[in-house]
Amino acid sequence: MAMTLEKFVDALSGAERFAIESDFDFDESITRLAAATKRPLFGNYRPAILSLKLSIVVGNVSQQAVLLWVERISIRNNLRPVFIANFHMIESRVILIGKFTMHKLTSSGLVGWACIMACWIAGVLWSPS
């Protein structure tokens, strides 16, 4: 049931899963991806100005989960796409399976805002005047 609901939500939001195969072994793949990304400094934020680059890839990489996003030097965007993935061993191959989506707190905030707006509109349309 949960998998079907997750697939429905992914299809509704346009977050299609895809796989990236690695040429390295499991531990080396994790180490290389972690070395290519910067760790967030303040919660889920790392100012790109500290790296002296226009944009940097920031996130957390571990054996259990991968969470990546791009920080730009002058833009702070909570609606930015986030890459959520997991490493898998399939037939002695290392595959990173994930999807691009919005952060869960951002999407839940948007859903809450949409519900409040729907209730307000329903109250305006069906209120006795």
JOTAJO-V110710 format. One record per pair of residues at least 12 apart in sequence whose ideal C-beta (glycine too) atoms are under 10 Angstrom apart, sorted by sequence separation. I is the first residue (numbers start at 1). J is the second residue. D is the distance in Angstrom with one decimal. If there is no record, write none. Layout:
I:J:D
I:J:D
This chain:
38:50:8.6
46:58:4.6
57:69:7.6
58:70:7.3
59:71:9.7
69:81:7.0
70:82:9.5
85:97:6.1
86:98:6.9
20:33:9.9
38:51:6.5
45:58:8.0
46:59:9.2
56:69:9.9
57:70:5.8
58:71:5.0
68:81:9.6
69:82:4.8
70:83:9.2
83:96:9.4
85:98:2.4
44:58:8.1
56:70:7.2
57:71:8.1
68:82:7.2
69:83:6.9
84:98:5.5
85:99:7.4
38:53:9.6
44:59:8.8
55:70:5.4
56:71:5.5
67:82:6.5
68:83:4.3
69:84:9.8
83:98:5.7
84:99:6.2
85:100:9.6
44:60:9.1
55:71:6.6
56:72:8.5
67:83:7.3
68:84:8.2
82:98:9.8
83:99:7.5
84:100:8.1
41:58:8.8
55:72:4.7
56:73:8.7
66:83:7.1
67:84:5.8
68:85:7.9
82:99:9.3
83:100:5.5
84:101:6.3
38:56:5.3
40:58:5.5
53:71:9.5
54:72:6.7
55:73:6.8
66:84:7.2
67:85:8.1
81:99:9.6
82:100:7.1
83:101:8.2
37:56:8.2
38:57:6.9
39:58:7.4
40:59:7.2
53:72:9.5
54:73:5.2
65:84:7.4
66:85:4.3
81:100:4.6
82:101:6.1
84:103:8.9
37:57:4.9
38:58:5.0
39:59:8.0
40:60:7.3
51:71:8.6
53:73:7.3
54:74:8.8
55:75:8.9
65:85:7.5
66:86:6.8
80:100:10.0
81:101:6.9
82:102:6.5
84:104:8.9
36:57:6.8
37:58:6.4
38:59:8.0
39:60:7.2
50:71:9.7
52:73:9.0
65:86:6.0
66:87:7.1
81:102:6.9
82:103:5.0
37:59:5.1
39:61:9.1
48:70:8.8
49:71:9.5
51:73:8.8
64:86:7.3
65:87:8.8
80:102:8.0
81:103:9.1
82:104:8.7
36:59:10.0
37:60:8.2
44:67:8.5
46:69:9.7
48:71:4.6
50:73:9.9
59:82:8.2
63:86:8.9
64:87:8.6
79:102:6.5
80:103:7.9
33:57:9.5
37:61:6.0
45:69:9.8
47:71:7.1
48:72:5.8
49:73:5.7
59:83:7.6
61:85:9.4
62:86:9.8
63:87:6.5
78:102:8.6
79:103:8.8
82:106:8.5
34:59:9.1
36:61:8.7
44:69:7.9
46:71:5.7
48:73:4.3
49:74:8.4
59:84:9.6
62:87:9.0
78:103:7.2
82:107:9.8
33:59:9.1
34:60:8.7
35:61:8.9
45:71:7.3
47:73:8.1
48:74:8.2
57:83:9.1
61:87:9.1
80:106:8.6
34:61:4.1
40:67:9.3
44:71:9.7
48:75:8.8
78:105:8.3
79:106:6.3
33:61:5.0
34:62:8.0
48:76:10.0
78:106:5.2
79:107:9.4
32:61:9.4
37:66:9.0
40:69:9.1
47:76:8.8
77:106:9.7
31:61:8.8
37:67:9.7
66:96:6.7
68:98:8.7
30:61:6.3
37:68:6.2
40:71:8.7
45:76:7.6
66:97:9.7
67:98:9.3
69:100:9.5
78:109:8.5
79:110:8.4
29:61:9.6
30:62:7.3
34:66:9.1
36:68:9.6
37:69:9.6
66:98:6.5
68:100:9.5
78:110:9.9
30:63:6.0
33:66:6.9
38:71:8.1
45:78:9.7
65:98:9.3
44:78:9.1
69:103:7.9
33:68:8.4
61:96:10.0
27:63:8.5
30:66:8.6
67:103:8.8
26:63:8.0
44:82:8.9
33:85:9.6
33:87:8.7
30:87:6.4
29:87:6.5
44:103:7.3
27:87:9.8
26:87:6.6
44:105:8.8
26:88:9.3
26:89:6.1
33:96:7.8
25:89:9.4
30:94:8.8
20:85:8.1
22:87:8.3
29:94:4.8
15:81:9.0
19:85:9.0
26:92:9.8
28:94:8.4
29:95:9.3
30:96:9.5
15:82:9.9
17:84:9.8
18:85:9.2
25:92:9.3
26:93:9.8
27:94:9.3
29:96:7.4
17:85:8.9
25:93:9.9
26:94:5.2
15:84:8.8
19:88:8.3
21:90:9.0
25:94:6.5
23:93:9.5
24:94:6.7
19:90:8.8
22:93:7.8
23:94:8.5
21:93:6.0
22:94:4.2
21:94:7.2
22:95:7.1
19:93:10.0
20:94:9.5
21:95:5.2
22:96:6.7
20:95:7.0
21:96:7.9
19:95:5.0
20:96:4.6
21:97:10.0
19:96:6.9
20:97:8.0
18:96:9.3
19:97:4.8
20:98:7.9
18:97:7.5
19:98:8.1
17:97:6.3
18:98:7.2
17:98:6.8
18:99:7.1
17:99:4.7
18:100:8.7
15:98:9.7
16:99:6.5
17:100:9.6
15:99:4.6
16:100:8.4
17:101:9.9
14:99:9.7
15:100:6.3
16:101:9.8
13:99:9.4
14:100:9.0
15:101:4.1
14:101:8.7
15:102:8.4
13:101:6.5
10:99:6.6
13:102:7.6
10:101:7.7
9:101:9.3
15:107:9.8
13:107:7.6
9:107:9.3
